[in-house]
């Protein structure tokens, strides 16, 4: 659904980033490597994304590189 989100880093927390893109704050679950790769708050950052939709909810994951993103596609079951 979303290939990537690019915008300003609004918040950085352990395991999470909020990227402000066009006035919308996207909460992304991220690895420690992605949070560490993110620039300081207020700086622009592109995050590659994966939207996980399950019966009990949805979660948006963010990755600093396409390579890190590709790891999640290997571990997901095929539909």
N, C-alpha and C positions, 0 to 999 in steps of 0.2 A: 504494500500500500504506500509506504513512504520509503524512498530509496535513501534519502539523507535529509537532514535538517541543518540549515546553516543560519547562524545568528549570533547574538552576543551572549556570552556566559552570564547568566543572572545569579546563579547560585552554584556552589561546589560543596558537596558533603561526601562523607565516606560512602561510596557505592552509588552516588547519585549526582546528576547534573541537571540544572534547569537552563534550557536554551531559549532565549527570547527571540522569536522569529516572527516578524510582522505583527508584533503586539500580542502574540500568544506565547505563553510560557509552557514549553514542553518539558515534562518531567521524565527523565530517562534513567533507567537502571543501568549502571555501568560498572565495568571491572575497575580495579584499582589502577591498572595501567592506563585506561582511558581517562580517568579523573586526573591522574598525574600528567597526562599529555595535554590536557586542556589548559589554555592560557589563563591569565588572571581575569577576574570578574570584569565585565565591560568590554573585553576583547572578543573579536569574531572567531568562531570555531565551526567547522563542519563535522557533523557526527553522522556516520552511517547507521542505519536503523533496522530493527526487526520488531514487528508488532506480533506479540504472542496473544492469541485469542483462545481462551479455554472456557469451559462451562462455568467456572467460578470467577472469571474476570479477564481483564485485558491488561497487558503490561508492555510498555515500550522500552526496548533495550537500545542503548547507544554504544557505538564502537568507534575508536579513533582511526582505525584503518579498515580497508576492505578485507585484508587478510584475517583480522580478528573476527570480523563479521562472518566470514566463510566458515569458521569453526562451528558456529551454531547451526548452520545448515547441514553439516555433516552428521550432527548428533540428533537431528529431528527425524521422527518417523515419516515415511512417505505417505501421502494421502491417496 
